Amino acid sequence: MKVINIILASIIIYLGVGSTCFAQENDKALLERVDKVYRLIPIDLNTDELLQKINEVEKYVGLVIDSIESKEAKEKARLIQAKGLLWSLGSYVFETGDKGLKDELSKRIKGVDLDSPSLELLDDIDVANLLNGYFRLFMPDLSELDRATYVLYNIKSEKIRNPYVLTALVSTLKQNGYTDAIQGVIEDIELCSKTESTIQKAHELKAQYYPVRVGEMAPDFEMEDEFGKMVKLSDFRGKMVFIDVWATWCGGCVEGLPYFMALRDQYKDQKDLVLLTISDDGIEAKSRWLKFLKEKKYSGKVPHLIINKEKDNFTKDYCITGIPRYILIDKEGKIVNAWHVAAKHELFSWAFNMELENMNRK
């Protein structure tokens, strides 16, 4: 308990709270105090210590809010307070499943209305944090897209809905590509949104990602391999192609590459399967790429290609917004999965073997 008091004292000193008088500070500075104090709460406390800490912080925040002059700033401070509770006490509840603490948190944020026009006082990031904290605790089964749908149908403010929903749409597209669930959210946007620019953005995202969905013809490409030979995707027509998009500067890519290369031996009897790597280093870094392949003894074991960003449309055509990316293409050149799980994923073998069996039945 002594440690907790020391921590609180440290927070007070850090925030410059030598007294409870905040009269000389403007409302903006006081709002920053409310926001900051919750982020300083330690995360490694037990239940009693955490509640004591929250109580102390809440008392302090109450004094700060009382010192805020404008009604609008006070309302904003209360929303920031709710956000702080959802990400301090709420995180503990999420990790432990403590029902008592969840009930306590419900009491403390009672009165927070997600459809209140007051949420427009917050910036987009604070709105997202408030909503996501609420969803995580009280609607934990909702996916990111489900949350977007909820917001579309339950929050009237376009200022709140538009950035939240578009962010969820972009995030999910980058992770999984275009799916039926994405199509459903775009239809909901068309139905619910009153902002033409939001509808237009949703249509642009569809136009970008729709061509890379399951069952579409994979865009052809031509790149230089490690030996200087030009290689096309269409050169492998009649075979299944599994692609690892990576770069020497990408830590996660380098970590996953040995697992991908190990597939060569694991599926050596699968003559109609091509394993292919595509480097995002760029042709200007060709020497570094070649050196890496030789040092790791990957050279010559599978086709290794490198992107020429001045000539190739591969990054755009396949919506490459982050690497590593794994792409599986069938014998007809159609996309099986352009956002495939990595070879090191625990479910990879099960999923990959099933996909190979399905493709071989065709």
N, C-alpha and C positions, 0 to 999 in steps of 0.2 A: 504493500500500500504506500510505503514511503517512496518507492520508485515512481509510482503514479503521480504523487504530489510534485516530485522533482520534475517530471515530464511536463506537468501543467505549468509549473513555474517557468520552465524553459520556453514554453509556447507564449506565455504572457510577456516574457522579456523579448522574445523574437518579434512579437507584434507591437512592442512598445507600449504595452498596457500597464502603465505604472499606477493608474487610477481608473476610476469609472467615468471620468469626465472626457467626453469626446466633442465638446462644443466647438472646439477650434478646427475640427475636421469637416470637410464638405461631405455631402452624401455619397459621392463617388468613392471617396477614400473609405468610408464606413462600409459600403457594399463590398469593397475588396477585402476588408477585415472579415466579414461574414463568410465570404467564399474561401478565404485562405485557412481559417481556423480548423475547418473540417478535414482539410487535406493534411493537417499536421497531427491528426490522431494516430497513434501507433496501431499497427495491425496485428501485433502478437500478444494481445491481452486476453485474459480469461473473461468469462461472462460478467462477473461482478466488477472486475476492473474496468471493462469496457463501459458498462452502464454508469459507473461513477464518472468516468471520463466524459461520456456523453452528457451527463447531467451538468457537469462543470462547464462544458463548452456551451450547452444550451443556455445556461444562466448568463454566461458572458455575451452570447449572441443576443439574448433578450435585452441586455443593457445597451448594446450597440444599436439595435433596431429602435429602441425608445429614443435614442439620440438623433435618429434620422428625421429630417424636417419635412420633406415632401411626402405626400400620401402615396404618390406613384413609386417613389424610391422605397418606401416601407413595404409596399406590396411586392416589389421586386426582391427585396431582402428576404421576405418570407418564402418566396419560391426558391431562392438560392439556399435557404435554410433547409427546405424539404429535400432539395437535391443533395445537399451535404449529408443529411440523415440517411437517404437511400443508398449512398455510396460508402458510408462508414458503418453504421449499424446494419444497413441492408446487406452489405458484403458479408458480414459475420453471419447473419441469418441465412444467406444463400449457401455459405460453406457448411454450416452446422445443421441447418434444418430446425433450429430451435424455435418451437411454436410460441413459447412464451415471449421471446424477444420479437417475433414477428407481430404478435398482438400488440406489444408495446410500441413498436414502430408504427403500426396502423393508427394507434391513438395519437401519436405525435404528429403525424402528417394528415390527420383528419381535417377535412376542409379543403384539401388540395383538389382542385377540379381541373382535369386535363383539358376540358373544353372551355375553360375560362379565357376570356380575351386578355386577361392579365399575362398569360404566357407570352404574349407578343412583346412584353417588356424585356424578355431575355434574348440573347443572341442565339444563333442557330445551334452552336455547340452546346450551350447550356440547356436549350430545349431538348436536344437529343439525349443528353446525359440524364435529365429529369425523366423523360419518357422511358428511356431504356432501363433506368434504375427501377422505375415503377413496374414495367413489364417483367423484368427479371424476377422481381419478388412476388408479384401478385398474379402474373400470367406466365409462369415459367415455361409452359409448353409451346408458346408461340414462337415460330421461326421469325427470322428477320423480315421476311416477306409478309407473314401473318400480321406482324406488328404494323407494317405499312398499310395493310388492308384495314386494320382496326382504326388507325389514324384517319384514313380516308372517310370512313363511315361514321366516326364518332367525334371528330373534332371539326368544327365549322370553319375555323380561321384558315384562310388560304396561306397566310404568312407562316403559320405553323406547319401546315400539311405539306406544302410543296417541297421545301428543302428536305424535310424528314423522309418523305416517300421517295424522292429522287435519289437521295443518298443510299437508301436501302436497296433500291433497284440497281444502282451502279455497283454497289458492294457485292450483291448476289451474282450479278452477271460476271464480274471479275473472278468470282470463286467457282461458279458452276456453268457459266454460259447460258444460252437461251433454252428455257424449259417451258413446259405447260404452265407451271406456277408463275413464271415471269409473264407469260401471255395473259394470265388471269389478272395480275396486278395492272398491266397496261390497259386492259379493258376497264378495270375499276377506275383508273385515272381518267380515261375518256368519259366515263359515266359521272364521276364525282367532281372532278376539278373544274373550276370556273376560270382558270388561268391558261390562256392559249399557249404561252411560252412553256409551261409545264407539260402540256399535252404534246407540243412540238418536240420537246426534249425526249420524252418517252418514245416518240416515233423515230427519232434519230438513233436512239439506243437500239431499238428493234432493228432498224436498217443495218446497223453496224454488226450486231451479234447474230441475227437470224440466219445469215448464210452459213454459219459455222455450227448449226445445230445438228443433232443426231439424224442421220439418214441423207444429209446433203452431200453432193460431190465435194470432195476435199479440193480446195484450190491448188492447182498445180504450181510448182516452183522449180527453179533451176539454180543450183549453187555449186561452188567449187568445193571439191573434197580435199583431203589432206595431201593428195598426190598431184593436185592441179587439174584433175579431170572434172568436167562439168557434169553434174548428175541431176536428173529430174525425178520428181515424185512419180510421174507416169512411167518411168523406166521400170518400176516395180509392180506394174499392173498385173494382176493374177496372183499376187502375194499379199498377205497381211503385213502392214507396216506399223511398227510401234516406235514413236519418236520421243526423244528426250531433248527438250530445248533448255539450254544451260549456258553458262559462261564461266570462265576461269576466275573472274572477280566475285562471283556469287557463292558465298559460303555454303548456303543450303544446297546449291546445285552440286558443288564439289563433294559435299557429304553424301549426297544421294547417288552420285555417278557410279560408285563401285557396285551398288545393288543393281543398277540398270545393266552394267557390263556383265554381271554374274548371270544374267538371263541368257547370255550367249551359250554358256555351257548347259544351263538348265533345260533349254529348249533346242539343243543342237540337232535333235532328230526331227524337229519341226521345219522341214525344208521350205515350206511355204510361208514362213515368218521372217521378216526383215527387221532387224533392230538398227535404228538409225539415230545418230546424235546431230543436233544442229546448234552450233555455237553462236551466241549473241555478242561475242567479243567484237565482231566487226572485222572486215577484211584488213583494215589498217593495223589490227593487232594480230595478224596471222602468225607472226614469228613466236609470239608469246603462247598462242594456242597450240602450235606445233610442238613447242618445247614441252608444254604441259603433257600432251598426249604421249610423247616419247618417255618423259620422266616417270609417268604413271604406268607405262607399258600398255597403254590402250591403243596405240597406233596399229592400224592394220587389222584389228580384231572385228570391228564392225565399220560400216561406212560413217565417216565423220565429215560433216559439211560445215561451212561457215557462211554467215550472212554477209552480203555486201549491201549495206544500208542505202547506198546511193542508187542501186539498181533493183534490189529485191522488194517485193510488196508483202513478203511473208509475215512480218510483224503485224501489218495492218490487216491482211487477209484472215489471219488466225486470231485476231484480237489479243495479241500478246501484250498484256499490261504488267506482267510480273513473271519471274522465273524462279524455280524450275516450272516448266509446263510439260505435260505428257499427253501425247495425242495418238489415238489408235484409229487406223484406217483399214477398211476391209479390202478384199481382193478386187472388188469392182471400183475401188477408189472412193468409196463413200465413208463418211465420218461415222465411226462407232461411238467415240467419246473424245472430244477435243479438250476435256478437262479431266483427264484420267487420274486416278490416285497414283502416287509414286510407288516404285518397285519396293521401297523399304516399308511401305504401309502394311500393317498387320493383316489387312483384308485383301491385299493385292493378289496373292496366289489364287484365292477363291474366286475373286471377280475376274481375273485375267483368264483363268482356265475355262470358266463358264463362257466368256466372250469368244475364246478360240473355238470351243465346241460349237457354239451357235453359228459362227462364221463358216465353219467346215461343213455344216449341215446344208448350207445353201447350194 
